């Protein structure tokens, strides 16, 4: 598909962009800014909703700085645009928090003017999986189009939304001048790209993140990518990673550690090694490479606050080397860490139909390995490392027996007295380029009618009992910070991977206060607590 389909009513040529190839305003007096507009991203292997700082945003920052060295690179969020378009007012009355304008930047008041003045605007956007967040609403296509109506410069799209634009060009016609489906570099910035750039090219663009971090009023968690693709021989039907990169490409340990060091120098103290299908499979389950990676991060970042992982293939975790890697993660990581594993379904028919490969027996061994390594609690009251579980409904082969099998499988973990950090239950989404999308429209499956009921079953028979086990009444959780206020009260958490949320009912504590809370009650998705030390 040609890039002309996304241009503003006529074809562009390279000479249409002022200073193309050498940076706008080289030697001139009127250097226009370049802008990153973050509308947030969510993928199975990466989270880009603040406070998470995605690899997409950092790649755009580095590419723009390299391609336009004399221009200011400004970082905006969709929340900045909403704030300006609403006349500088939140959508809810204080002291309640407004999820539509929660993550505004230091550029909030000038967001629309920056879009108008910008030579280039890189929009980062797209959900590869369904996502709902307490404190954030990802930018919709309608909101993106409204923001782009202010833009007179070049309009580029980066992230999962670009894959949808490639799949449905008519729906996106006229919005963008170029699409980047996976990565962006200074060399292909204005041209677009449909395959990931080599890690060496991305590394050559990267120098400093100082100016980027300074524009974020929050404490970011940097999402780090270790590799692309999936190390499994057979790919799951719904996963977008093989569509992103059909071949596995690993980053070198020193490349990852160097990026962490650059982020640390810019003030980042929270890191998650999460932008890949399985942390345990880094460099094909190379125990010594993983030790060098974790040890290198700890050595270069002595005052880090969070070092967590994301995504773990239960087949890798259940192996003998997986057991040893789990101990490394617990040793080098910080408490509250989570290794989410995709059993996806306990139903043998669904497992076979979707090439899931993990059986309930393999999952049980993986859960045991992580509990053995990380169930001990750290000084703040949280276990060092626990498993997380991912369940998906709406996959081919599903019947009413699927839900019964899931309940039975979860009950077996409870009966074994094991601990689990969190469980994610969602409906399948057919992302462009996946085998599931190639199947087309599936016939009606039971979850289309029963998903809400089935999810409630899991909430009350599994999630809440597990919360009571992991966070017993009276447990003191130290160093929490207030981050959201709604009709239920103040929400507290620690930064981290799927951090537990503690609701202090009936209170309205200003955002950013810190306190210790004691657990007083439980719900399927949250726990309740009371302050045991004054908020500061």
N, C-alpha and C positions, 0 to 999 in steps of 0.2 A: 504494500500500500504506500503510495507516495505521500510525502509530507505536505504536499499542496492541499490535501483535503482538510488540513487544520489551519489554513492561513486566512487572513482577514479579508476575504472577498477577492483577492488576486494573488498571483504567484509572487513570491519574494525571490530575489537573487542575492548572492553574497554581498553585492555592492549596495544593497538597500540598507544594510546596518552600518551606521557611521563608524568608521575606524575598524571595520570587520577584520579580524585576524591580528590586530595589534593593540586592541583596547580603545574604547571610545575616548576621545579627548586627549590622546597622546600629544603633549606639547600645547594643548589648547587651554582656554581659560574656563570653559563651562563643562566640567566633568559631571555627568549625570550619575546618580546612584544606581546600584544594582540591588535587587531585592529577592529574598527568599520568603515566600508566603507558605507557611506551614499550616496545612489543613488536617494534619495528623494521619498516621498510617497504622494499620493493624494487620499482621500476618501471623501464620502459625509459628514462624521462626523470627519474629521481631515485633517489638512494640515501639510506636513512635507517638504516643500521647503524653504530653507533659505530666509529670516531670521527666519522662523518658526522652532522651535525646537520640534520635534515630541516626543510623548510618547514612540515610538519604540526605538529611539536613547537613550533616558534616561534609558529605561529598559535594553537595551543591556549594557550600561555603568555600571549600578548597578550590573547586573548579572556577568559581567566579573570581576569587582572589588572584588566581594564576592568570586567567584570561583578561581580567580588567584590573591590573595592579594599581592604577591611579584612582579607581572609583571606590567610594564607600560601599561596603556590603552591609545592608540592613536586613535584620531578621524580624519578620512579622508573623503573627498567628492569625487564624481566622477569627479568634476572639477579639483581636485588635480591630479588625474590620467591622465586626458586629457592634463593638463599642461605639465606633464613630458613626455608623449608620443609624444607631439608636439615639444619637444626639448626646453621647457621653453619659448614658445612664444604664445601670444594670436592669435585667429583665425581672428581677424580684427585689422586694424591699429589704434593705439591711435590717438586722444583722445577718439575715439568711444569705448563703452563698449562691451565686448565679453561675450555673455550669456553662452558660453560653458565653460568658466573658471572664471566666475564672483565670485563664492562662494568658493574660495580656502582657506585653513586653514593655520595655522602656520607651518604645516608639509608638505607644498606643494613641496619643493625641494627634500624631501626624501621619497615621497609617494611610489614609486616602490620598493625601498629598504625595507621600512617598511612592505610591502606586502610579500616580499620574506622572511624576517626574522620572521614573525609573527607565533606564535604557533597556534593561532585561529584568523580567520577573520569572523566577523559577517557582512553580507551584508544586509542593510536595503533598501527595494525597493518595487515599485509596485504602479500602478494607478488603483483604483477601478472605477474611472470615468475619462473621457477624460479631459486633462488639457493642457493649453498653458500659458506660463509665459514670460513676456518681458525679464526678467533678468536670466532665468534659463531654462535648457533643462534636463529633467529627464533622468537618465541613462537607456539606452536600454539594452535588453538582450544580444545583440552582444557586447556592451561595457563592460557589467558585465563579460561575458565569457573571454574577452580579459584581463581584470584586474585579473581574477582568474587564468589565465595562469601563472601569476607570483607567485602564492601562493603555498608554500610547506606544510603548516600546514593544520589544519582542516578548512573546509569551511561551514559556516552556513548561512541560509537565513531566514530573519525575515520580515514580512509585507505582503501586499496584493499580491505581486508576488508569494508568497508561495502557495496561493490558486490556481493560474494558474498552478504552477508546479505539484500540486496534481492532477489537472484535466487533464493535458497532460504530463505524466511522460516521455514519449519517447523524447519529445522536450528538456527536462531539464536533461536527463540522463548524469551522470558523472560530473555534475557541483557542486553539494552540498552533504555534508555528512549528514546533518540533516536540516529539515524544521520546522520553527515555524510560524504558520499561523496567530497567534493573539498576543501572548505575549512570553516572554522568562524570565526564572529565573535561578539562579545559580544551582538549583537542576535538571533542565532538559536541561541545556545549550547544551551539546553534544548529547543528545538523540533525540531532536526534540519534538514538541508538536502540537496537532491539535485542542486544545480547550483552551480558556483563563484560565490563572492561577487565583486563588483566590486573591483578592486585598491584603489580609493579607500576602501572600507569597511575593508579589511584594514589599510591604512596608518593610518587614524584610530585603530584599536585599539593600534597599535604605539607604545611609548615607550622602554623600556629592556630590555635582556637581562641586566643585571648579575646579578640573583639567580639566573637560570637557569644561566649559565655557572659560577657559583660552586659549583653542586651536581655538577659533572662533574669527576672527578679526572683525566680525560684531556684532551689538547689537541684540541678539536674542529675539524673542517673544516665550515664552513657551506655548505650547498647552497643556491644562489640561483636563483630562478625568474625568467626574463626574459619569458616569455609562455606562453599556453595555446593548445592546438590545433595543427594542422599546416598549413603554408603550401602543401603540395602540392594540386593540383587533384583528384587521385585518391588515396584513402587506401589504405595497405597493409591486407591482410585481417585481420591479427593485432594491429594497433596499438590501444592503449587511449586514446591521446591524443584522437582525434576523439570517442570515447565520453565522455571527460571534458569536452571543450569542442568542440562541432561548429564553432564560429566562432573564428577567431583573435583573441586579445585580447593586445595588447602592453602591458607596463609602460613608464612613462616612464623615461628615463635617470636623472632626478633622484630618482625613487622607489627605484630599485635602489641607487644610490649612497648614499642616505640610510640604507637598511637596513644596508648594508655598514658605514657609519660608526658606527651604533649597535652593531653586533656588535664592531667594532674597539674601541670605547670600553669594552665589557664584557670585553675581553681576548682576543678571537678574532684570530688572525693567519693563518689558513688559509682560503681561499675557493675555491669551485668554482662557476662559472657553468654549471650543468648540469641544471636542472630544466625542460628544454624539448626539443622534438624536434630542433632544429638551431640551434646557436649562430650559425652563419654567416647564418641567415635572420632574425635579430633585426631587427625593423622593416623586413621585406622586403629584406634584404641591404643595409641602409643603412650604407655604409662610414663616413660621418662620425658617425652615431649610435654605432656600435661603437667608433670612436676615442674619442668623448667618454665612453663607458661605461668603457672600459679605463683611459683617462687619468684619469678622475675617481676611480676606485678607487685608483689608484696615488698620486694627489695626497692623498686623504683618509687613506690608510693607508700612510704612508711606511716603516714597519717591518714590513710584511707578510712572511710567509715563503713562502706558496704562493698563487699566482693561476693557476688552471687552468680549463679548460673541459670540457664533455662533450657528446657527441652532435653529429654533423655530417652533413647530407644530402649525399651525394656529388655530386648534381646542382648544389647550391649551391657546393661547394668546387671543382668542375671548371670553373665559369664564370670569366670574366675578373675580375669583382669578388671572387669567392671566392679567387682567387690573391692579391689585394691584402689581403683580410681575414686570410688565413693569415699574411702578413708582420706584420700588426698584432698578432696573437696571439703570435707569436714574439718581437716587440719588447717588448710590455708584460707578457707572462706570465713565469712562472718555469720553470726547466728541469724536464725530466721530464714535460712536458705531453703530453696525448694527445687526439686528435680521432677518436673512434670513429665509423666509418661503416658503415651497414647495406647491404652488397651483398645480404645474406641468402641469396642463391643465385646461382651462375653459370649455372644451367640455364635456357635461354630459355623452356622450357615452364613452369617454376615462376614465373619472372619475369612472364610474361604472365598466368598464372592468378591471381596474387595482387596484381596492379597494383603491382609493385615499382618500375617505371620506370627503375631504374639498370641499365645494361648493363655488361658487363666493360670495354668501351672507356671509358665515362664514369668508372668506378672507377679505371682506370689513370691517367687524366688528373688525377683528384682526388688520388691518392696521390703523383703527381709534384709537384703544386702544394705539398703539405704538406712533402714532402722538400726541395724547393727553398727553402722559407721557414724550416724549422726543424731540419734535420738537423745543423747545427753544434752542438757540445757546449758546455755551460755550465761554470762553474768547478768544479762538483761532479762532473763526468764524464758527465752525462746529456745527450742531445740536447734542444734547447729545445722542439721540438714534432714529434711523429711521429703518423702515422695509426694508428688501431686498426680492426680489422675485426670485423663481426658476421655470423655464419652461422647459419641456422636450418634444421633438418631437421624433417620432419613436416608440411610445408605441402602443400595440394592441388596435384596435378600431379606429385608426386615419383615418380621411378622409380629404378632402379639407375643410370641414366645421370646422375642428379643428382650423385651423389658423384664420378663420374669428371669431370664438368664443374667441380666445385669444386676438385678436385686440380689440374686443368689451369690454372684461373684463378689459383690461388695460385702455382703454379710459374712462371707468366709474370711475376709480381711479383718473385720471387726472381731470375729470369734477367735482369731489368732492373736488378739491383744496387740496388734501393730498400730502404728501412728501414721496419719496421712495429713499433709498440710492443707490441701484444698482439692476440690473436684470441679472440673469445668464440664458442664453438660450443654451441648448445643446441637442445632440442626445443621445438617450438611449444606454447604454452599458449593455449587459447581463453578469453580474459578476457571476462566478461559485457559485452554491448553492442557487441562487435566483429563484423564480418562473418564471421570464422572461427567464432565461437560460434554465429551464426545458422545455419550450415551443419549443425549437429548433429554426431552421431558420424560421423567419416569411416571409410571402409573401411580395412582393414589396408594400411599403407604400408611400404615396405622398411625405413625407419629404425626401425620398431617392433622389428625383429629385429636390425638391424645397427648401430644408433647407436653402441654402445660400440666396435665394431671400426672404424667410419668415423672416429670421433673420435680413436682411436689412430693411424690413418693420418695425419691432419692433424697430430697431435702430433709425429710422428717425421719426416715429410717436409717439414713447413713450420715448425712452432713452434720446434723445437730448432735447426734451421739458422739461423732468423732470430735467435734468442737469441744464437747464436755470432757473428752479424754485428753486432748492436747492442751486445753486451757482450763484446768479445773478451777472451780470457784475458790476465790481467795488468792490465786496466783498473782504475784506482783510483776507487772510489766514496766520496765524502767525506760526512760528516755523517749517517750512517745511525744509526738507533736500534733497540735490541733490543725486540721486542714479543711474542714467543711462544716457548715452549720445548716441544718434544715429543720423541718417540723419535729423531728425526733430528738434533736439536741445537737451536741458537738461530736464530730467524728474525729477520732485520734488514730494515728498509725505511726510506724517507723518507716523510713524509706527502705525499699527492698523489693524482692521479687514476689509478687502476689502477697504483699504484707497483710497481716491480719488487721481488720478494722475494728476499733473499739468505740462503741457509742456511749457517750455520757448523756443520759436522758435528761431533758429539761434544762440544759445549760446552753450558753452562747459564749464560748471562749474565743477571743480573737484569734484569727489565723496565725500560725507560727509559734504559739505558746508551747512550752515544753512542760511535761509533768510525768510522774509515775502514776499508773492506775492499777487498781486491784480488780480482778474479774468478779462480777456479781451475777451474771446470767448469760444465757446462750440462745442463739437463733441459728438457722441453717447457714446463713452467709456471714454473720457478724457475731461478735460477743459484746456484752455490756460491761461497763466498769465505772468505778468511782475513783476520783483523785485521792491519792495517798500522800502527795506532796503538792504544794501550791504551784499553780501555773506561773511560769516566768517568761 
